[in-house]
Amino acid sequence: MNVRTLPIDALSPTSFAPYGDVMGWPADLAEGEPGYRSTASDFVHQLSFDTGIDGGPAEVLWVHYRDDSSRIDKLEMHRLTHQAVVPIHGGDLVQIVCLDHDGGPDIDSMKAFRLPQGLGVSMHPGCWHATRTLDGEVTALMLTRHSTTRELVAMLTEGAAGSESRLTPLPAAIELDVSR
Protein backbone atom coordinates (compact mmCIF):
# COMPACT_ATOMS: atom_id res chain seq x y z
CA MET A 1 0.00 0.00 0.00
CA ASN A 2 1.30 3.45 -0.89
CA VAL A 3 1.60 5.85 2.02
CA ARG A 4 0.99 9.52 1.39
CA THR A 5 3.03 11.93 3.51
CA LEU A 6 1.32 15.10 4.69
CA PRO A 7 3.56 18.02 5.74
CA ILE A 8 2.54 20.18 8.70
CA ASP A 9 2.17 23.76 7.47
CA ALA A 10 2.42 27.00 9.41
CA LEU A 11 -0.94 28.50 10.24
CA SER A 12 -2.02 31.74 8.57
CA PRO A 13 -5.40 33.26 7.75
CA THR A 14 -4.67 32.95 4.02
CA SER A 15 -3.54 29.31 4.07
CA PHE A 16 -6.44 28.22 6.28
CA ALA A 17 -9.14 30.26 4.45
CA PRO A 18 -10.57 27.38 2.34
CA TYR A 19 -11.31 25.45 5.57
CA GLY A 20 -12.35 28.21 7.96
CA ASP A 21 -11.03 31.13 10.00
CA VAL A 22 -7.98 31.70 12.20
CA MET A 23 -8.57 33.18 15.65
CA GLY A 24 -6.07 35.08 17.78
CA TRP A 25 -4.17 36.55 14.84
CA PRO A 26 -3.16 40.22 15.09
CA ALA A 27 -6.12 42.47 15.80
CA ASP A 28 -5.77 44.40 12.54
CA LEU A 29 -7.38 41.46 10.71
CA ALA A 30 -10.66 42.38 12.40
CA GLU A 31 -10.52 45.97 11.16
CA GLY A 32 -13.98 47.48 10.95
CA GLU A 33 -15.37 45.06 13.55
CA PRO A 34 -16.33 46.04 17.08
CA GLY A 35 -13.40 46.27 19.44
CA TYR A 36 -11.90 48.19 22.34
CA ARG A 37 -8.38 49.05 23.46
CA SER A 38 -7.26 50.48 26.77
CA THR A 39 -4.34 50.13 29.15
CA ALA A 40 -6.43 47.69 31.23
CA SER A 41 -7.65 45.36 28.45
CA ASP A 42 -8.32 44.91 24.75
CA PHE A 43 -11.00 42.99 22.93
CA VAL A 44 -11.63 42.56 19.25
CA HIS A 45 -14.21 40.64 17.23
CA GLN A 46 -12.81 37.35 15.86
CA LEU A 47 -15.75 35.73 14.09
CA SER A 48 -19.47 35.20 14.17
CA PHE A 49 -20.03 31.55 15.12
CA ASP A 50 -22.80 29.77 13.18
CA THR A 51 -24.37 26.75 14.90
CA GLY A 52 -26.52 25.84 11.93
CA ILE A 53 -29.82 26.35 10.20
CA ASP A 54 -32.09 26.08 13.22
CA GLY A 55 -29.79 28.02 15.55
CA GLY A 56 -29.19 25.20 18.03
CA PRO A 57 -27.27 26.34 21.10
CA ALA A 58 -23.50 26.68 21.05
CA GLU A 59 -21.50 24.61 23.50
CA VAL A 60 -18.07 25.17 25.00
CA LEU A 61 -16.07 21.98 25.58
CA TRP A 62 -12.80 21.41 27.42
CA VAL A 63 -11.02 18.79 25.29
CA HIS A 64 -7.97 16.78 26.33
CA TYR A 65 -6.23 15.62 23.16
CA ARG A 66 -3.76 12.74 23.54
CA ASP A 67 -3.55 11.18 20.06
CA ASP A 68 0.04 11.72 18.89
CA SER A 69 -0.15 9.12 16.13
CA SER A 70 1.25 10.27 12.81
CA ARG A 71 -1.15 7.99 10.92
CA ILE A 72 -4.41 9.54 9.79
CA ASP A 73 -6.90 6.77 9.16
CA LYS A 74 -10.28 8.48 9.62
CA LEU A 75 -11.87 11.91 9.52
CA GLU A 76 -14.98 13.49 10.97
CA MET A 77 -17.25 16.18 9.56
CA HIS A 78 -20.12 18.26 10.97
CA ARG A 79 -22.54 19.51 8.35
CA LEU A 80 -24.48 22.13 10.36
CA THR A 81 -22.02 23.94 12.56
CA HIS A 82 -18.70 25.68 12.61
CA GLN A 83 -16.32 24.03 15.07
CA ALA A 84 -13.59 26.02 16.79
CA VAL A 85 -10.47 24.60 18.47
CA VAL A 86 -7.99 26.64 20.54
CA PRO A 87 -5.06 24.87 22.28
CA ILE A 88 -4.62 26.50 25.69
CA HIS A 89 -2.34 24.24 27.75
CA GLY A 90 0.32 21.60 27.16
CA GLY A 91 1.58 22.58 23.73
CA ASP A 92 0.59 22.84 20.10
CA LEU A 93 -1.98 20.86 18.14
CA VAL A 94 -1.98 19.70 14.54
CA GLN A 95 -5.31 20.28 12.81
CA ILE A 96 -5.82 18.12 9.74
CA VAL A 97 -8.48 19.46 7.38
CA CYS A 98 -9.86 18.76 3.95
CA LEU A 99 -12.75 19.94 1.85
CA ASP A 100 -15.88 17.95 1.06
CA HIS A 101 -16.41 16.41 -2.37
CA ASP A 102 -19.76 14.73 -3.08
CA GLY A 103 -20.31 13.86 0.59
CA GLY A 104 -16.83 12.55 1.29
CA PRO A 105 -13.36 13.90 2.00
CA ASP A 106 -11.49 15.45 -0.94
CA ILE A 107 -8.11 13.89 -0.13
CA ASP A 108 -6.35 16.13 -2.68
CA SER A 109 -7.34 19.19 -0.61
CA MET A 110 -6.04 17.72 2.68
CA LYS A 111 -3.70 19.94 4.70
CA ALA A 112 -2.25 19.81 8.20
CA PHE A 113 -1.63 22.99 10.20
CA ARG A 114 0.28 23.55 13.41
CA LEU A 115 -1.95 25.38 15.90
CA PRO A 116 0.33 27.14 18.37
CA GLN A 117 -0.96 27.34 21.91
CA GLY A 118 -3.15 30.46 22.16
CA LEU A 119 -4.15 30.60 18.47
CA GLY A 120 -7.15 28.74 17.16
CA VAL A 121 -9.22 27.89 14.13
CA SER A 122 -12.90 27.75 13.36
CA MET A 123 -13.67 25.17 10.68
CA HIS A 124 -16.54 25.76 8.27
CA PRO A 125 -19.53 23.38 8.31
CA GLY A 126 -18.70 20.44 6.05
CA CYS A 127 -14.92 20.61 6.68
CA TRP A 128 -13.51 17.12 7.23
CA HIS A 129 -10.98 17.06 10.06
CA ALA A 130 -8.87 15.25 12.64
CA THR A 131 -6.67 16.55 15.45
CA ARG A 132 -3.30 15.33 16.70
CA THR A 133 -0.83 16.33 19.39
CA LEU A 134 2.90 16.51 18.81
CA ASP A 135 4.08 15.66 22.30
CA GLY A 136 1.79 14.49 25.08
CA GLU A 137 -1.57 15.80 26.21
CA VAL A 138 -2.88 19.16 25.04
CA THR A 139 -5.92 20.83 26.57
CA ALA A 140 -8.05 22.84 24.17
CA LEU A 141 -11.18 24.92 24.29
CA MET A 142 -13.72 23.86 21.67
CA LEU A 143 -16.79 25.74 20.53
CA THR A 144 -19.35 23.59 18.78
CA ARG A 145 -23.08 22.85 18.64
CA HIS A 146 -24.69 21.14 21.64
CA SER A 147 -26.56 18.54 19.56
CA THR A 148 -23.44 17.79 17.49
CA THR A 149 -21.56 16.81 20.65
CA ARG A 150 -24.40 14.53 21.81
CA GLU A 151 -24.62 12.89 18.41
CA LEU A 152 -20.84 12.38 18.15
CA VAL A 153 -20.73 10.73 21.58
CA ALA A 154 -23.48 8.30 20.48
CA MET A 155 -21.62 7.58 17.24
CA LEU A 156 -18.36 6.85 19.06
CA THR A 157 -19.78 4.85 21.97
CA GLU A 158 -22.79 3.07 20.45
CA GLY A 159 -22.06 3.06 16.72
CA ALA A 160 -25.15 5.20 16.15
CA ALA A 161 -25.79 6.71 12.74
CA GLY A 162 -25.29 10.44 12.49
CA SER A 163 -27.42 13.09 10.82
CA GLU A 164 -25.34 16.16 11.75
CA SER A 165 -21.95 14.44 11.64
CA ARG A 166 -20.07 11.79 9.72
CA LEU A 167 -17.06 9.65 10.51
CA THR A 168 -15.30 7.97 7.62
CA PRO A 169 -12.23 5.78 7.24
CA LEU A 170 -9.71 6.98 4.68
CA PRO A 171 -9.16 4.86 1.56
CA ALA A 172 -5.37 5.29 1.64
CA ALA A 173 -2.73 5.52 4.34
CA ILE A 174 -1.72 9.08 5.21
CA GLU A 175 1.18 9.88 7.54
CA LEU A 176 1.96 13.26 9.05
CA ASP A 177 5.50 14.44 8.41
CA VAL A 178 6.47 15.32 11.98
CA SER A 179 10.14 15.82 11.10
CA ARG A 180 9.77 19.59 10.61
N, CA, C and O of each residue as an XYZ file, in Angstrom:
720
protein
N       0.842     -1.177      0.000
C       0.000      0.000      0.000
C       0.890      1.244      0.000
O       1.838      1.338      0.780
N       0.577      2.190     -0.876
C       1.299      3.454     -0.888
C       0.888      4.296      0.303
O      -0.285      4.339      0.674
N       1.869      4.966      0.899
C       1.600      5.847      2.023
C       1.841      7.271      1.560
O       2.917      7.594      1.056
N       0.859      8.105      1.726
C       0.991      9.516      1.386
C       1.489     10.263      2.609
O       0.981     10.067      3.712
N       2.499     11.131      2.412
C       3.026     11.933      3.512
C       2.422     13.316      3.445
O       2.365     13.935      2.383
N       1.968     13.795      4.595
C       1.315     15.099      4.693
C       2.176     16.022      5.541
O       2.327     15.787      6.740
N       2.753     17.083      4.938
C       3.559     18.016      5.736
C       2.672     18.827      6.675
O       1.484     19.010      6.412
N       3.250     19.308      7.761
C       2.537     20.181      8.700
C       2.921     21.613      8.354
O       4.080     22.004      8.491
N       1.945     22.387      7.907
C       2.175     23.759      7.472
C       2.002     24.749      8.621
O       1.316     24.477      9.606
N       2.642     25.899      8.465
C       2.425     26.999      9.405
C       1.022     27.551      9.196
O       0.519     27.598      8.073
N       0.409     27.962     10.278
C      -0.943     28.499     10.243
C      -0.917     29.962      9.824
O      -0.104     30.741     10.323
N      -1.804     30.336      8.910
C      -2.022     31.740      8.570
C      -3.467     31.884      8.101
O      -4.064     30.914      7.637
N      -4.030     33.075      8.217
C      -5.399     33.263      7.747
C      -5.575     32.932      6.264
O      -6.618     32.414      5.866
N      -4.580     33.223      5.461
C      -4.673     32.954      4.023
C      -4.621     31.456      3.738
O      -5.435     30.947      2.968
N      -3.673     30.742      4.351
C      -3.537     29.312      4.068
C      -4.704     28.499      4.615
O      -5.035     27.450      4.061
N      -5.331     28.963      5.690
C      -6.442     28.220      6.285
C      -7.804     28.617      5.707
O      -8.797     27.936      5.966
N      -7.872     29.705      4.929
C      -9.140     30.264      4.448
C     -10.080     29.263      3.767
O     -11.287     29.359      3.989
N      -9.611     28.313      2.954
C     -10.568     27.382      2.344
C     -11.317     26.522      3.368
O     -12.402     26.019      3.073
N     -10.755     26.350      4.558
C     -11.306     25.446      5.566
C     -12.043     26.174      6.688
O     -12.884     25.584      7.367
N     -11.726     27.461      6.885
C     -12.346     28.215      7.965
C     -11.554     29.473      8.282
O     -10.896     30.053      7.417
N     -11.634     29.881      9.547
C     -11.031     31.131     10.000
C     -10.001     30.875     11.086
O     -10.115     29.918     11.852
N      -8.988     31.743     11.147
C      -7.980     31.701     12.201
C      -8.379     32.699     13.272
O      -8.803     33.813     12.967
N      -8.243     32.299     14.521
C      -8.568     33.176     15.653
C      -7.308     33.464     16.454
O      -6.451     32.596     16.617
N      -7.203     34.701     16.956
C      -6.074     35.078     17.777
C      -4.955     35.720     16.990
O      -3.911     36.051     17.552
N      -5.159     35.903     15.682
C      -4.172     36.555     14.840
C      -4.164     38.037     15.195
O      -5.064     38.487     15.904
N      -3.200     38.803     14.741
C      -3.156     40.223     15.094
C      -4.501     40.924     14.873
O      -5.216     40.646     13.910
N      -4.815     41.818     15.770
C      -6.118     42.472     15.800
C      -6.455     43.221     14.515
O      -7.633     43.435     14.229
N      -5.455     43.626     13.734
C      -5.767     44.401     12.542
C      -6.551     43.604     11.511
O      -7.128     44.194     10.597
N      -6.590     42.261     11.632
C      -7.384     41.459     10.714
C      -8.876     41.674     10.935
O      -9.676     41.401     10.041
N      -9.257     42.154     12.098
C     -10.663     42.378     12.404
C     -11.038     43.846     12.207
O     -12.013     44.324     12.786
N     -10.268     44.554     11.396
C     -10.519     45.970     11.160
C     -11.966     46.184     10.723
O     -12.489     45.434      9.898
N     -12.596     47.189     11.269
C     -13.977     47.476     10.947
C     -14.962     46.735     11.826
O     -16.159     47.015     11.769
N     -14.497     45.798     12.637
C     -15.367     45.063     13.552
C     -15.337     45.734     14.919
O     -14.425     46.503     15.220
N     -16.331     45.443     15.740
C     -16.332     46.036     17.082
C     -15.092     45.624     17.879
O     -14.642     44.481     17.810
N     -14.564     46.560     18.617
C     -13.403     46.272     19.442
C     -13.137     47.422     20.392
O     -13.752     48.484     20.293
N     -12.214     47.199     21.314
C     -11.899     48.190     22.336
C     -10.461     47.999     22.777
O     -10.005     46.869     22.953
N      -9.750     49.092     22.953
C      -8.378     49.055     23.456
C      -8.247     50.041     24.602
O      -8.737     51.168     24.538
N      -7.581     49.595     25.643
C      -7.264     50.480     26.767
C      -6.014     49.940     27.447
O      -5.518     48.878     27.068
N      -5.507     50.634     28.420
C      -4.345     50.132     29.151
C      -4.716     48.926     30.005
O      -3.850     48.118     30.339
N      -5.992     48.793     30.365
C      -6.430     47.688     31.225
C      -6.743     46.415     30.451
O      -6.491     45.316     30.945
N      -7.295     46.547     29.230
C      -7.652     45.360     28.453
C      -7.979     45.747     27.018
O      -8.270     46.905     26.718
N      -7.926     44.759     26.146
C      -8.324     44.913     24.751
C      -9.296     43.794     24.421
O      -9.198     42.696     24.970
N     -10.230     44.069     23.530
C     -11.003     42.987     22.931
C     -11.322     43.364     21.498
O     -11.515     44.533     21.165
N     -11.371     42.344     20.664
C     -11.628     42.561     19.247
C     -12.437     41.378     18.720
O     -12.202     40.232     19.104
N     -13.377     41.664     17.853
C     -14.208     40.639     17.232
C     -13.321     39.662     16.454
O     -12.433     40.090     15.716
N     -13.550     38.370     16.610
C     -12.809     37.353     15.862
C     -13.662     36.723     14.771
O     -13.209     36.613     13.632
N     -14.867     36.312     15.084
C     -15.750     35.731     14.087
C     -17.147     35.629     14.665
O     -17.351     35.684     15.878
N     -18.104     35.479     13.760
C     -19.473     35.201     14.175
C     -19.666     33.698     14.004
O     -19.539     33.172     12.898
N     -19.973     33.008     15.102
C     -20.035     31.551     15.121
C     -21.431     31.093     14.720
O     -22.416     31.504     15.332
N     -21.525     30.248     13.698
C     -22.800     29.765     13.183
C     -23.015     28.328     13.638
O     -22.247     27.436     13.277
N     -24.073     28.103     14.438
C     -24.365     26.750     14.905
C     -25.306     25.989     13.975
O     -25.652     24.844     14.265
N     -25.721     26.585     12.888
C     -26.524     25.841     11.926
C     -27.858     26.475     11.625
O     -28.206     27.534     12.146
N     -28.599     25.790     10.761
C     -29.816     26.354     10.195
C     -30.908     26.623     11.223
O     -31.655     27.589     11.065
N     -31.031     25.822     12.254
C     -32.093     26.076     13.225
C     -31.585     26.814     14.457
O     -32.336     27.010     15.412
N     -30.323     27.223     14.446
C     -29.792     28.016     15.553
C     -29.660     27.261     16.858
O     -29.797     27.857     17.926
N     -29.398     25.961     16.799
C     -29.195     25.199     18.032
C     -28.142     25.859     18.901
O     -27.286     26.581     18.390
N     -28.190     25.624     20.209
C     -27.266     26.336     21.101
C     -25.806     25.943     20.890
O     -25.483     24.799     20.571
N     -24.950     26.924     21.078
C     -23.503     26.680     21.052
C     -23.106     26.011     22.360
O     -23.791     26.145     23.374
N     -21.999     25.296     22.325
C     -21.500     24.608     23.504
C     -19.994     24.803     23.578
O     -19.298     24.706     22.567
N     -19.497     25.077     24.767
C     -18.068     25.172     25.004
C     -17.623     23.872     25.651
O     -18.170     23.459     26.673
N     -16.624     23.226     25.050
C     -16.073     21.982     25.583
C     -14.627     22.209     26.002
O     -13.922     23.022     25.403
N     -14.193     21.503     27.014
C     -12.802     21.412     27.419
C     -12.346     20.069     26.894
O     -12.831     19.041     27.366
N     -11.428     20.033     25.929
C     -11.022     18.788     25.289
C      -9.576     18.479     25.661
O      -8.710     19.352     25.605
N      -9.327     17.241     26.035
C      -7.971     16.781     26.333
C      -7.536     15.860     25.193
O      -7.929     14.695     25.138
N      -6.730     16.391     24.297
C      -6.228     15.619     23.163
C      -4.977     14.859     23.586
O      -4.084     15.418     24.223
N      -4.923     13.569     23.221
C      -3.760     12.735     23.538
C      -3.258     11.931     22.345
O      -2.241     11.247     22.462
N      -3.927     11.990     21.217
C      -3.547     11.182     20.063
C      -2.348     11.820     19.360
O      -2.484     12.836     18.678
N      -1.176     11.213     19.536
C       0.036     11.722     18.889
C       0.470     10.828     17.733
O       1.612     10.902     17.281
N      -0.437      9.986     17.260
C      -0.145      9.115     16.130
C       0.063      9.949     14.873
O      -0.654     10.923     14.641
N       1.037      9.568     14.071
C       1.253     10.271     12.810
C       0.340      9.739     11.704
O       0.183     10.379     10.664
N      -0.253      8.581     11.927
C      -1.146      7.993     10.924
C      -2.536      8.625     11.031
O      -3.113      8.745     12.111
N      -3.040      9.019      9.874
C      -4.410      9.544      9.786
C      -5.223      8.487      9.063
O      -5.018      8.247      7.873
N      -6.144      7.855      9.772
C      -6.903      6.767      9.164
C      -8.399      7.038      9.083
O      -9.130      6.284      8.439
N      -8.870      8.122      9.739
C     -10.284      8.477      9.621
C     -10.436      9.981      9.861
O      -9.587     10.631     10.471
N     -11.540     10.494      9.361
C     -11.868     11.910      9.519
C     -13.308     12.039      9.988
O     -14.123     11.135      9.803
N     -13.604     13.183     10.601
C     -14.982     13.492     10.965
C     -15.387     14.792     10.291
O     -14.546     15.591      9.881
N     -16.714     14.986     10.186
C     -17.252     16.177      9.560
C     -18.584     16.508     10.222
O     -19.353     15.611     10.565
N     -18.850     17.785     10.396
C     -20.123     18.257     10.967
C     -20.776     19.168      9.938
O     -20.216     20.202      9.574
N     -21.949     18.789      9.473
C     -22.541     19.509      8.352
C     -23.289     20.775      8.729
O     -23.525     21.610      7.856
N     -23.678     20.962      9.999
C     -24.482     22.126     10.358
C     -23.709     23.255     11.021
O     -24.113     24.414     10.921
N     -22.632     22.950     11.681
C     -22.016     23.940     12.558
C     -20.550     24.199     12.241
O     -19.830     23.317     11.771
N     -20.131     25.416     12.506
C     -18.697     25.677     12.612
C     -18.197     24.878     13.810
O     -18.990     24.497     14.671
N     -16.917     24.625     13.874
C     -16.324     24.032     15.070
C     -14.975     24.697     15.285
O     -14.110     24.680     14.409
N     -14.808     25.287     16.473
C     -13.586     26.024     16.793
C     -12.748     25.237     17.785
O     -13.274     24.608     18.702
N     -11.420     25.282     17.586
C     -10.472     24.602     18.470
C      -9.344     25.587     18.785
O      -8.748     26.177     17.884
N      -9.062     25.754     20.097
C      -7.991     26.639     20.542
C      -7.157     25.913     21.589
O      -7.636     25.715     22.705
N      -5.912     25.503     21.270
C      -5.064     24.871     22.284
C      -4.677     25.901     23.350
O      -4.207     26.993     23.031
N      -4.883     25.533     24.624
C      -4.618     26.503     25.690
C      -3.599     26.032     26.720
O      -3.090     26.845     27.491
N      -3.286     24.727     26.750
C      -2.341     24.240     27.753
C      -1.675     22.957     27.254
O      -2.341     22.086     26.694
N      -0.388     22.845     27.453
C       0.317     21.603     27.163
C       1.069     21.587     25.855
O       1.875     20.683     25.632
N       0.840     22.550     24.977
C       1.582     22.582     23.726
C       0.708     22.875     22.533
O      -0.416     23.361     22.659
N       1.255     22.567     21.367
C       0.589     22.838     20.099
C      -0.236     21.634     19.663
O      -0.001     20.506     20.097
N      -1.205     21.901     18.796
C      -1.979     20.858     18.138
C      -1.659     20.857     16.658
O      -1.121     21.829     16.128
N      -1.992     19.762     15.994
C      -1.978     19.700     14.545
C      -3.420     19.479     14.118
O      -4.047     18.493     14.505
N      -3.943     20.404     13.317
C      -5.308     20.283     12.811
C      -5.228     19.844     11.362
O      -4.692     20.555     10.512
N      -5.769     18.660     11.090
C      -5.815     18.116      9.743
C      -7.186     18.467      9.179
O      -8.203     18.230      9.831
N      -7.223     19.023      7.985
C      -8.478     19.457      7.385
C      -8.508     19.093      5.909
O      -7.466     19.011      5.258
N      -9.699     18.877      5.392
C      -9.861     18.760      3.946
C     -11.290     19.116      3.580
O     -12.204     19.028      4.399
N     -11.454     19.513      2.348
C     -12.753     19.936      1.846
C     -13.629     18.727      1.531
O     -13.143     17.604      1.402
N     -14.911     18.981      1.412
C     -15.878     17.946      1.063
C     -16.002     17.854     -0.457
O     -15.956     18.863     -1.160
N     -16.159     16.633     -0.944
C     -16.411     16.415     -2.372
C     -17.462     15.319     -2.492
O     -17.182     14.153     -2.214
N     -18.655     15.687     -2.901
C     -19.760     14.730     -3.078
C     -20.033     13.905     -1.825
O     -20.286     12.704     -1.917
N     -19.982     14.541     -0.655
C     -20.311     13.860      0.591
C     -19.182     13.105      1.245
O     -19.397     12.413      2.241
N     -17.980     13.223      0.708
C     -16.832     12.552      1.291
C     -15.623     13.466      1.280
O     -15.655     14.529      0.661
N     -14.554     13.065      1.961
C     -13.357     13.902      1.996
C     -12.673     14.007      0.630
O     -12.512     13.006     -0.067
N     -12.281     15.200      0.262
C     -11.488     15.451     -0.937
C     -10.019     15.348     -0.529
O      -9.411     16.342     -0.132
N      -9.462     14.161     -0.626
C      -8.109     13.889     -0.132
C      -7.076     14.819     -0.771
O      -6.079     15.161     -0.135
N      -7.304     15.229     -2.016
C      -6.354     16.127     -2.678
C      -6.302     17.512     -2.027
O      -5.323     18.237     -2.205
N      -7.337     17.886     -1.279
C      -7.343     19.190     -0.612
C      -6.849     19.104      0.834
O      -6.844     20.112      1.541
N      -6.433     17.915      1.281
C      -6.041     17.722      2.675
C      -4.772     18.502      3.021
O      -3.783     18.483      2.287
N      -4.836     19.186      4.161
C      -3.697     19.936      4.697
C      -3.632     19.675      6.199
O      -4.624     19.310      6.830
N      -2.445     19.871      6.749
C      -2.249     19.811      8.198
C      -1.614     21.126      8.623
O      -0.678     21.606      7.984
N      -2.129     21.709      9.711
C      -1.631     22.989     10.204
C      -1.244     22.862     11.668
O      -1.949     22.239     12.461
N      -0.120     23.460     12.008
C       0.284     23.551     13.415
C      -0.514     24.682     14.048
O      -0.491     25.815     13.567
N      -1.222     24.367     15.134
C      -1.953     25.376     15.896
C      -1.153     25.673     17.149
O      -1.189     24.892     18.100
N      -0.426     26.791     17.172
C       0.330     27.136     18.370
C      -0.619     27.419     19.532
O      -1.721     27.936     19.346
N      -0.173     27.076     20.710
C      -0.955     27.344     21.908
C      -1.361     28.820     21.915
O      -0.512     29.697     21.749
N      -2.649     29.096     22.106
C      -3.155     30.460     22.157
C      -3.749     30.966     20.855
O      -4.450     31.978     20.857
N      -3.485     30.281     19.730
C      -4.151     30.602     18.466
C      -5.136     29.482     18.190
O      -4.949     28.357     18.655
N      -6.182     29.782     17.440
C      -7.154     28.743     17.158
C      -7.707     28.861     15.763
O      -7.396     29.797     15.026
N      -8.535     27.894     15.411
C      -9.219     27.889     14.126
C     -10.699     27.607     14.342
O     -11.095     26.962     15.313
N     -11.493     28.100     13.423
C     -12.898     27.746     13.357
C     -13.130     27.152     11.979
O     -13.008     27.841     10.966
N     -13.466     25.870     11.950
C     -13.668     25.174     10.682
C     -15.092     25.389     10.193
O     -16.041     25.375     10.977
N     -15.228     25.589      8.887
C     -16.542     25.759      8.273
C     -17.375     24.478      8.415
O     -16.809     23.390      8.523
N     -18.706     24.590      8.417
C     -19.526     23.384      8.310
C     -19.121     22.603      7.060
O     -18.866     23.193      6.010
N     -19.064     21.288      7.175
C     -18.697     20.442      6.047
C     -17.207     20.216      5.884
O     -16.798     19.498      4.972
N     -16.377     20.809      6.742
C     -14.922     20.614      6.675
C     -14.574     19.295      7.379
O     -14.845     19.127      8.568
N     -13.981     18.380      6.643
C     -13.515     17.120      7.228
C     -12.271     17.407      8.050
O     -11.458     18.245      7.661
N     -12.105     16.725      9.186
C     -10.978     17.064     10.058
C     -10.611     15.938     11.027
O     -11.378     15.010     11.281
N      -9.392     16.078     11.552
C      -8.866     15.246     12.636
C      -7.869     16.114     13.383
O      -7.366     17.098     12.839
N      -7.582     15.756     14.623
C      -6.670     16.549     15.446
C      -5.633     15.633     16.066
O      -5.954     14.533     16.515
N      -4.388     16.087     16.091
C      -3.301     15.332     16.700
C      -2.479     16.248     17.608
O      -2.457     17.467     17.441
N      -1.809     15.620     18.569
C      -0.834     16.334     19.387
C       0.549     16.003     18.842
O       0.715     15.046     18.085
N       1.524     16.790     19.227
C       2.896     16.509     18.814
C       3.703     15.884     19.939
O       4.670     15.164     19.692
N       3.301     16.162     21.186
C       4.085     15.656     22.304
C       3.239     15.673     23.571
O       3.206     16.677     24.283
N       2.568     14.589     23.850
C       1.793     14.495     25.083
C       0.410     15.125     24.987
O      -0.077     15.444     23.902
N      -0.201     15.292     26.137
C      -1.572     15.797     26.211
C      -1.626     17.306     26.031
O      -0.805     18.047     26.571
N      -2.621     17.743     25.250
C      -2.880     19.162     25.037
C      -4.339     19.422     25.387
O      -5.237     18.731     24.908
N      -4.561     20.423     26.224
C      -5.921     20.828     26.574
C      -6.335     21.956     25.638
O      -5.577     22.898     25.402
N      -7.548     21.844     25.110
C      -8.054     22.841     24.172
C      -9.466     23.246     24.552
O     -10.216     22.470     25.146
N      -9.805     24.449     24.206
C     -11.176     24.925     24.289
C     -11.800     24.672     22.928
O     -11.202     24.986     21.900
N     -13.004     24.104     22.917
C     -13.716     23.863     21.671
C     -15.075     24.534     21.745
O     -15.754     24.475     22.770
N     -15.460     25.165     20.666
C     -16.787     25.744     20.527
C     -17.478     24.975     19.418
O     -16.965     24.881     18.303
N     -18.644     24.425     19.728
C     -19.354     23.587     18.779
C     -20.855     23.717     19.041
O     -21.280     24.611     19.774
N     -21.635     22.860     18.468
C     -23.084     22.849     18.636
C     -23.433     21.754     19.644
O     -22.910     20.643     19.564
N     -24.303     22.064     20.576
C     -24.688     21.137     21.640
C     -25.149     19.782     21.076
O     -24.696     18.736     21.538
N     -26.033     19.799     20.096
C     -26.562     18.540     19.556
C     -25.495     17.767     18.775
O     -25.559     16.540     18.696
N     -24.528     18.463     18.206
C     -23.441     17.789     17.493
C     -22.592     16.973     18.466
O     -22.190     15.851     18.157
N     -22.322     17.537     19.636
C     -21.557     16.805     20.650
C     -22.304     15.556     21.087
O     -21.714     14.479     21.170
N     -23.603     15.687     21.369
C     -24.398     14.532     21.810
C     -24.407     13.442     20.747
O     -24.254     12.258     21.049
N     -24.588     13.860     19.497
C     -24.615     12.888     18.410
C     -23.261     12.201     18.249
O     -23.207     10.984     18.072
N     -22.168     12.962     18.307
C     -20.836     12.380     18.146
C     -20.529     11.376     19.255
O     -19.930     10.333     18.990
N     -20.925     11.671     20.477
C     -20.728     10.725     21.581
C     -21.470      9.422     21.278
O     -20.912      8.341     21.467
N     -22.713      9.507     20.812
C     -23.484      8.304     20.478
C     -22.839      7.532     19.321
O     -22.846      6.301     19.316
N     -22.292      8.243     18.359
C     -21.617      7.580     17.236
C     -20.380      6.827     17.716
O     -20.132      5.698     17.294
N     -19.609      7.453     18.598
C     -18.357      6.853     19.059
C     -18.563      5.737     20.079
O     -17.791      4.778     20.104
N     -19.586      5.845     20.914
C     -19.780      4.848     21.972
C     -20.754      3.735     21.597
O     -20.606      2.604     22.060
N     -21.746      4.041     20.764
C     -22.790      3.068     20.446
C     -22.832      2.674     18.979
O     -23.597      1.789     18.596
N     -22.013      3.326     18.151
C     -22.058      3.059     16.721
C     -23.294      3.620     16.055
O     -23.674      3.168     14.975
N     -23.930      4.601     16.684
C     -25.151      5.197     16.148
C     -24.864      5.889     14.817
O     -23.750      6.342     14.557
N     -25.895      5.957     13.989
C     -25.787      6.709     12.737
C     -25.890      8.192     13.060
O     -26.554      8.577     14.023
N     -25.247      9.012     12.271
C     -25.286     10.444     12.489
C     -26.096     11.150     11.420
O     -26.132     10.717     10.268
N     -26.751     12.247     11.808
C     -27.422     13.085     10.818
C     -26.700     14.429     10.685
O     -26.688     15.023      9.607
N     -26.100     14.905     11.777
C     -25.344     16.164     11.752
C     -23.874     15.927     11.441
O     -23.195     16.819     10.934
N     -23.381     14.735     11.741
C     -21.953     14.442     11.642
C     -21.719     13.154     10.864
O     -22.608     12.314     10.720
N     -20.492     13.029     10.369
C     -20.074     11.792      9.722
C     -18.674     11.461     10.164
O     -17.853     12.353     10.378
N     -18.399     10.192     10.301
C     -17.057      9.645     10.510
C     -16.788      8.740      9.321
O     -17.654      7.963      8.920
N     -15.596      8.836      8.759
C     -15.303      7.972      7.623
C     -13.849      7.525      7.653
O     -12.953      8.327      7.920
N     -13.614      6.242      7.379
C     -12.227      5.781      7.238
C     -11.662      6.309      5.925
O     -12.399      6.528      4.964
N     -10.357      6.509      5.895
C      -9.708      6.979      4.677
C      -9.352      5.801      3.788
O      -8.985      4.741      4.293
N      -9.453      5.965      2.464
C      -9.164      4.858      1.557
C      -7.679      4.552      1.398
O      -7.319      3.473      0.928
N      -6.809      5.493      1.786
C      -5.366      5.289      1.643
C      -4.664      5.744      2.915
O      -5.160      6.601      3.646
N      -3.509      5.155      3.161
C      -2.731      5.517      4.345
C      -2.128      6.906      4.176
O      -1.529      7.214      3.145
N      -2.294      7.742      5.203
C      -1.719      9.085      5.212
C      -0.944      9.238      6.502
O      -1.463      8.961      7.583
N       0.301      9.678      6.391
C       1.178      9.878      7.542
C       1.573     11.349      7.631
O       1.967     11.957      6.636
N       1.463     11.910      8.823
C       1.960     13.263      9.054
C       3.475     13.257      9.016
O       4.113     12.350      9.550
N       4.044     14.256      8.392
C       5.497     14.442      8.411
C       5.826     15.284      9.633
O       5.754     16.512      9.583
N       6.186     14.629     10.728
C       6.470     15.318     11.980
C       7.939     15.701     12.125
O       8.371     16.129     13.195
N       8.709     15.545     11.040
C      10.143     15.824     11.104
C      10.457     17.308     11.077
O      11.580     17.694     11.404
N       9.509     18.154     10.699
C       9.768     19.592     10.607
C       9.400     20.288     11.873
O       9.552     21.505     11.975
